[in-house]
Amino acid sequence: MADTVPVRCPSCRRDHVFASPVYPCACGAPLAPPLLHAPPEPITHRTWTDDWVTVRCLACGRQDHWPQPELGCPCGTVLRIPVRPVSTPGPGTPDTMSFAARPSHIPLPRTATVPRPSFRPVTIRTARDAVTAAALYLKWLGFQDVVQPEVRPLSGIDLRGPGLVAQVDPSTRPATLRDVECLWLNGLSVSAAGVFFSLAGYADDARSRADDLGVPLFVMDLTGSPQPVNAAADELISTGA
Protein backbone atom coordinates (compact mmCIF):
# COMPACT_ATOMS: atom_id res chain seq x y z
CA MET A 1 0.00 0.00 0.00
CA ALA A 2 1.10 3.58 -0.61
CA ASP A 3 2.29 5.51 2.43
CA THR A 4 -0.36 7.57 4.23
CA VAL A 5 0.49 10.33 6.70
CA PRO A 6 -1.53 12.85 8.70
CA VAL A 7 -0.86 16.43 7.59
CA ARG A 8 -1.79 19.63 9.42
CA CYS A 9 -1.74 22.86 7.45
CA PRO A 10 0.40 25.37 9.39
CA SER A 11 -1.62 28.27 7.95
CA CYS A 12 -5.20 27.31 8.86
CA ARG A 13 -4.55 24.30 11.17
CA ARG A 14 -6.80 22.10 9.03
CA ASP A 15 -6.06 18.36 9.29
CA HIS A 16 -5.66 16.18 6.21
CA VAL A 17 -4.73 12.60 5.42
CA PHE A 18 -2.25 12.43 2.54
CA ALA A 19 -1.62 9.29 0.50
CA SER A 20 1.60 9.07 -1.50
CA PRO A 21 0.84 9.07 -5.26
CA VAL A 22 1.65 5.85 -7.11
CA TYR A 23 3.57 5.81 -10.41
CA PRO A 24 4.76 3.00 -12.68
CA CYS A 25 8.51 2.32 -12.61
CA ALA A 26 10.33 1.61 -15.87
CA CYS A 27 10.29 -2.05 -14.84
CA GLY A 28 6.49 -1.93 -14.61
CA ALA A 29 6.24 -2.18 -10.82
CA PRO A 30 4.07 0.38 -8.97
CA LEU A 31 6.18 2.89 -7.08
CA ALA A 32 5.25 5.48 -4.45
CA PRO A 33 7.60 7.96 -2.75
CA PRO A 34 8.02 6.85 0.90
CA LEU A 35 6.75 9.60 3.17
CA LEU A 36 8.31 10.94 6.36
CA HIS A 37 6.19 11.60 9.42
CA ALA A 38 7.41 15.19 9.61
CA PRO A 39 5.75 18.62 9.41
CA PRO A 40 4.98 19.76 5.85
CA GLU A 41 6.61 22.84 4.38
CA PRO A 42 4.50 25.60 2.80
CA ILE A 43 5.65 26.36 -0.74
CA THR A 44 6.34 30.06 -1.13
CA HIS A 45 8.93 29.80 -3.89
CA ARG A 46 9.29 27.14 -6.56
CA THR A 47 12.31 25.89 -8.47
CA TRP A 48 12.12 22.94 -10.81
CA THR A 49 15.07 21.22 -9.11
CA ASP A 50 13.42 21.42 -5.66
CA ASP A 51 10.20 19.95 -7.02
CA TRP A 52 11.74 16.53 -7.74
CA VAL A 53 12.87 13.79 -5.36
CA THR A 54 14.94 10.64 -5.83
CA VAL A 55 13.04 7.42 -5.23
CA ARG A 56 14.32 3.85 -5.39
CA CYS A 57 12.13 1.11 -6.85
CA LEU A 58 11.97 -1.75 -4.36
CA ALA A 59 11.30 -4.26 -7.14
CA CYS A 60 14.29 -3.59 -9.43
CA GLY A 61 16.50 -1.23 -7.37
CA ARG A 62 16.37 1.52 -9.99
CA GLN A 63 16.70 5.10 -8.68
CA ASP A 64 14.92 7.84 -10.57
CA HIS A 65 13.50 11.33 -10.12
CA TRP A 66 9.78 11.70 -9.35
CA PRO A 67 7.58 14.73 -8.53
CA GLN A 68 7.84 15.91 -4.94
CA PRO A 69 4.53 15.03 -3.23
CA GLU A 70 2.39 18.10 -2.57
CA LEU A 71 -0.97 18.84 -0.98
CA GLY A 72 -3.18 21.80 -1.83
CA CYS A 73 -5.08 22.92 1.26
CA PRO A 74 -8.51 24.53 0.73
CA CYS A 75 -7.15 27.66 2.45
CA GLY A 76 -4.92 28.19 -0.59
CA THR A 77 -1.63 27.04 0.94
CA VAL A 78 0.34 24.47 -1.04
CA LEU A 79 2.30 22.10 1.19
CA ARG A 80 5.41 20.11 0.30
CA ILE A 81 5.16 16.64 1.90
CA PRO A 82 8.55 15.35 3.20
CA VAL A 83 9.89 12.20 1.54
CA ARG A 84 12.26 9.71 3.16
CA PRO A 85 15.69 9.85 1.42
CA VAL A 86 16.68 6.67 -0.35
CA SER A 87 19.66 6.27 2.00
CA THR A 88 17.49 6.42 5.12
CA PRO A 89 16.02 3.09 6.23
CA GLY A 90 12.37 3.19 7.16
CA PRO A 91 10.48 1.29 9.84
CA GLY A 92 10.19 -2.46 9.51
CA THR A 93 11.71 -4.02 6.42
CA PRO A 94 11.35 -1.50 3.61
CA ASP A 95 13.25 -3.59 1.09
CA THR A 96 10.35 -6.02 1.02
CA MET A 97 7.65 -3.35 1.08
CA SER A 98 5.17 -3.46 -1.80
CA PHE A 99 2.78 -0.85 -3.10
CA ALA A 100 -0.71 -1.28 -4.51
CA ALA A 101 -0.85 -1.10 -8.29
CA ARG A 102 -3.30 1.74 -8.72
CA PRO A 103 -3.03 5.07 -10.55
CA SER A 104 -3.24 8.37 -8.70
CA HIS A 105 -6.61 9.96 -9.28
CA ILE A 106 -9.00 12.54 -7.93
CA PRO A 107 -11.99 10.92 -6.18
CA LEU A 108 -15.41 12.24 -7.05
CA PRO A 109 -17.44 13.74 -4.21
CA ARG A 110 -20.49 11.81 -3.09
CA THR A 111 -22.69 14.58 -4.43
CA ALA A 112 -21.49 14.07 -8.00
CA THR A 113 -24.45 13.63 -10.32
CA VAL A 114 -22.62 12.21 -13.33
CA PRO A 115 -20.39 9.15 -12.80
CA ARG A 116 -16.97 9.50 -14.40
CA PRO A 117 -13.99 7.22 -14.71
CA SER A 118 -10.96 8.05 -12.58
CA PHE A 119 -8.99 11.03 -13.83
CA ARG A 120 -5.55 10.05 -15.12
CA PRO A 121 -3.12 12.96 -14.77
CA VAL A 122 0.04 13.65 -16.73
CA THR A 123 3.32 14.58 -15.06
CA ILE A 124 4.16 18.29 -15.26
CA ARG A 125 7.75 19.10 -16.22
CA THR A 126 7.24 22.26 -18.27
CA ALA A 127 4.80 25.16 -18.41
CA ARG A 128 3.16 23.63 -21.48
CA ASP A 129 2.72 20.35 -19.59
CA ALA A 130 0.72 22.31 -16.99
CA VAL A 131 -1.63 23.62 -19.68
CA THR A 132 -1.99 20.12 -21.14
CA ALA A 133 -2.83 18.71 -17.71
CA ALA A 134 -5.49 21.39 -17.20
CA ALA A 135 -6.97 20.66 -20.64
CA LEU A 136 -7.24 16.96 -19.85
CA TYR A 137 -8.91 17.75 -16.54
CA LEU A 138 -11.46 20.05 -18.15
CA LYS A 139 -12.29 17.36 -20.71
CA TRP A 140 -12.68 14.91 -17.81
CA LEU A 141 -15.17 17.35 -16.27
CA GLY A 142 -17.19 17.23 -19.48
CA PHE A 143 -16.07 20.30 -21.44
CA GLN A 144 -15.95 19.57 -25.15
CA ASP A 145 -13.49 20.71 -27.82
CA VAL A 146 -11.02 22.29 -25.37
CA VAL A 147 -8.22 23.78 -27.46
CA GLN A 148 -4.79 25.16 -26.58
CA PRO A 149 -3.31 27.83 -28.88
CA GLU A 150 0.21 27.32 -30.16
CA VAL A 151 1.17 30.79 -28.92
CA ARG A 152 -0.28 32.17 -25.70
CA PRO A 153 -2.46 35.21 -26.50
CA LEU A 154 -1.97 38.55 -24.77
CA SER A 155 -5.26 37.96 -22.93
CA GLY A 156 -3.56 35.22 -20.90
CA ILE A 157 -6.26 32.71 -21.82
CA ASP A 158 -4.55 29.34 -22.23
CA LEU A 159 -7.55 27.15 -23.04
CA ARG A 160 -10.86 27.73 -24.80
CA GLY A 161 -13.90 25.65 -25.46
CA PRO A 162 -17.63 26.15 -26.02
CA GLY A 163 -18.75 28.24 -23.03
CA LEU A 164 -15.29 28.02 -21.42
CA VAL A 165 -12.12 30.04 -20.96
CA ALA A 166 -9.31 28.87 -18.67
CA GLN A 167 -6.03 30.28 -17.43
CA VAL A 168 -3.09 28.19 -16.23
CA ASP A 169 -0.40 29.86 -14.10
CA PRO A 170 2.73 27.65 -13.90
CA SER A 171 4.83 30.37 -12.25
CA THR A 172 6.40 30.31 -8.79
CA ARG A 173 4.21 33.12 -7.40
CA PRO A 174 0.61 32.83 -6.16
CA ALA A 175 -1.97 34.03 -8.66
CA THR A 176 -3.04 37.62 -7.98
CA LEU A 177 -6.32 39.50 -7.69
CA ARG A 178 -5.69 41.03 -11.12
CA ASP A 179 -5.17 37.56 -12.65
CA VAL A 180 -8.55 36.38 -11.39
CA GLU A 181 -10.38 39.55 -12.47
CA CYS A 182 -8.83 39.46 -15.96
CA LEU A 183 -9.94 35.86 -16.40
CA TRP A 184 -13.46 36.75 -15.28
CA LEU A 185 -13.62 39.73 -17.65
CA ASN A 186 -12.43 37.57 -20.56
CA GLY A 187 -15.18 35.08 -19.81
CA LEU A 188 -17.77 37.83 -19.46
CA SER A 189 -16.86 39.27 -22.87
CA VAL A 190 -17.64 35.98 -24.63
CA SER A 191 -20.40 34.71 -22.30
CA ALA A 192 -18.18 31.87 -21.07
CA ALA A 193 -17.32 30.42 -17.67
CA GLY A 194 -13.77 31.06 -16.42
CA VAL A 195 -11.68 28.42 -14.64
CA PHE A 196 -8.26 29.10 -13.08
CA PHE A 197 -5.42 26.63 -12.47
CA SER A 198 -2.28 27.56 -10.50
CA LEU A 199 0.80 25.65 -9.38
CA ALA A 200 1.68 28.08 -6.58
CA GLY A 201 -1.77 28.75 -5.13
CA TYR A 202 -3.55 32.09 -4.78
CA ALA A 203 -3.15 35.34 -2.90
CA ASP A 204 -5.78 35.88 -0.20
CA ASP A 205 -7.47 38.75 -2.04
CA ALA A 206 -7.50 36.69 -5.26
CA ARG A 207 -9.33 33.87 -3.49
CA SER A 208 -11.82 36.26 -1.95
CA ARG A 209 -12.54 37.91 -5.30
CA ALA A 210 -12.93 34.53 -7.01
CA ASP A 211 -15.48 33.57 -4.37
CA ASP A 212 -17.41 36.79 -5.05
CA LEU A 213 -17.36 36.23 -8.82
CA GLY A 214 -17.98 32.45 -8.68
CA VAL A 215 -14.70 31.62 -10.45
CA PRO A 216 -13.53 28.01 -9.79
CA LEU A 217 -9.94 27.87 -8.51
CA PHE A 218 -7.73 24.79 -8.67
CA VAL A 219 -4.17 24.14 -7.56
CA MET A 220 -2.02 21.57 -9.35
CA ASP A 221 1.01 19.65 -8.17
CA LEU A 222 3.64 18.20 -10.47
CA THR A 223 1.68 14.97 -10.87
CA GLY A 224 -0.85 17.00 -12.87
CA SER A 225 -3.68 16.40 -10.39
CA PRO A 226 -5.82 19.52 -9.85
CA GLN A 227 -7.37 20.04 -6.42
CA PRO A 228 -10.27 22.45 -5.74
CA VAL A 229 -9.60 25.36 -3.38
CA ASN A 230 -13.00 27.11 -3.31
CA ALA A 231 -16.70 26.29 -3.33
CA ALA A 232 -17.09 27.11 -7.03
CA ALA A 233 -14.46 24.49 -7.88
CA ASP A 234 -16.15 21.91 -5.63
CA GLU A 235 -19.45 22.60 -7.38
CA LEU A 236 -17.85 22.25 -10.81
CA ILE A 237 -16.46 18.84 -9.87
CA SER A 238 -19.88 17.78 -8.56
CA THR A 239 -21.93 18.91 -11.54
CA GLY A 240 -19.44 18.78 -14.40
CA ALA A 241 -19.63 20.98 -17.47
N, C-alpha and C positions, 0 to 999 in steps of 0.2 A: 504494500500500500504506500501511496505517496505520504510524505511527512505532513503532519498537521500541527500547527502551533497557535496558541492564543496570542492575539495582537491587540494592544491598547493604543489608540491614537493619542499622541502626546498633546495634540491641539484641542480636541473636544472631549477626550477621555472616553470615547465610545469603544466598546469591546467588540472584537471580531474574531472569527476562527478562519485562519488562512491555510489552505491546502497547497502544497508545492505543485506547480504545473508539471505535467508529464509530457515528454517529447520522445520521439523514436531515435535511438542511436543509429549510427551508420551500420551497425551489425544487425539492426532490426529489433533489439531489445528495448522495452520501455525504460525511460530514464527520467528521474526527477531530482532536481538539486536538493541535497540534504539540508534541512533547515536547522539553524541554531535557536535555542530557547534564550533569546537575548532581545533587548528593547529595539524596536524598529527605528530607522533614521528618516526623518522628513527630508524629502528631496527639494532643495531650494535652488540647486544649480546642477545641470546635467552636462556630462561629457560622455561621448560614445564609449571611451575606454572604461569608465567607471560603471557603465551599464551592462557589463558582461562579466560572468564568473566562470572559473574553470571547474568542470565537473568530470569525475571519473565514472565510466560505465562499469558496473559491478559484474556484468556478464562477460565482457571482452577485455576490460582493463584500459580501454581507450580513454584518453583525456581530451576534452574539447571545450570550446567556449559556448556558453548558453546565456540567454537573457537573464539578468539579475531579477529575481522575483520581486514584484511590487504589488502594493495594495492601494487602491484609490478609496479613501474614506469619503462618505457622503458629505462631510464638512468641507471638502475640497482639497484636503491635504493628501499628497501622494507619499506613501511610505515605502522605503527600501527595506525588504525583509532580509535579515542576516542569513548567510549561507555558510555551512561548515566547510572550511578549507579541505582540500583533498588530502593534505598531510596530517589532518587532525582526526584521530580515531573517534568514532561515535560510541554511544552506549551499546552494549550487547556485542554482537558479532556483525558489524556492518558489511564485511566482505561476502556474507551469505544473504544479505538483505535483498528482497525482491520487491518490485513495484508493480502495481496493477497496470495492465495494458489498456489504458483508456485515454482518449484525447482530452486536452483541456477545452472546456466549453463554458458558456455562460448559461446557467440554469434559468428557465422561464419562471416567472412568478406564478403563484397559484391562481392569480386572477386573470391570467392570460386567456383570451377568448379564442385564439386561433393556434392550434398545435403546430409546432415547427420542429424540424430536426435540430439536433445540437449544432450550434455555430462552430465552425472550424476556422480558427484564426490563422493568419500568416505572420511569420516572424518579421519584425520591423528592424531593418538595418540602415535604411536611408529615409530621407524625407518623403520620397515618392512611395516607398513601402507603406508609410503611415497613411497616405491618401488611398492606396490600394486596399489596405485593411479596412478603412472606414467605408469604402465603396462596397466591399463584400458584406460588411455588417448591415448597411442600409438595404442591400438586396435581400439579406436574410430577414430583415424586418418587413419586407414586402414591397419596397419601392422598386418600380420597374424602370428599365432603360436608364440606369444611373451611368453617367458618362464623366470622364476625367479629361480635361483639355490637355493637349501636349505642352502648352505653355500657360503658366498660371496667369489669369487676367489681373488687371490692376484692381479690380473689385475685391480680390482676395477669395473669391468663390472657387473652391477646388472641385466640387462635384455638383452636377445638376441632373435633374430628372423631372418627369411630369409632376408638378406641384411641390418640388423640392429644390432647395439650395443648401449646400453644406460647406463648412469651412473646417480645415484640418490644420492645427497649429503644432508642428513638430519641434518648435524651438525650446530653449531651456528656460524660458521665463513663463510665468503664469499668464494666461490670456487676460486681456484688460477689458475694462468697461467699454472702451471705444470699439474693440474687436466685436464684442457681443452686439452693440448697437448697430454697427455697420452691417453685420450679417442680417439682423432683423430688418433693416431698411432695404437691403437687397431683396429679401424675400417679399417684403411689402410691395415693392415696385413691380413684381411679376406675379403677385397673388400666390406665393409659394411659402411653404413652411421652411423655417431655417433650423438646422441642426449643427451643433458645434462639437468638434472633437479636439482634445488637447492632450499632449503628453506630459505637460508640467502643471496641470491643474488650472485654477482660476483665481484671480484676485477677488477679495471679498465683495467689493462693489460690483464686479462683473457678475458674480453669482446672484447677488440681490436683484440686479437689473434683469437678468435672464428669468428669474422667478416672476418679476412683474410683467414681462413681455411674453411669458410662456415658451421660452426658447429651451429646448432640451439640451443639456450639457452632458458630455461623456468625457471620461479620462481614459487613456489607453496606456498600457505598459508595452514593453518590447516584444511580448508574445503576440501582440495584435488583438488583444481581448478588451473591447470597450466596457467600461463600467459606468452606470448612471450616477450622477451626483446631485440631481435635483428631481422634484416631483414630476416635471414635464417629461424628463427622460424615462422615469419609471412608467409613466402612463403610455409613452410611445412603445416601450417594450411590451406592455400588457395588451395594447390594442393593435399594434402593428400599423403599417401604412394605411 
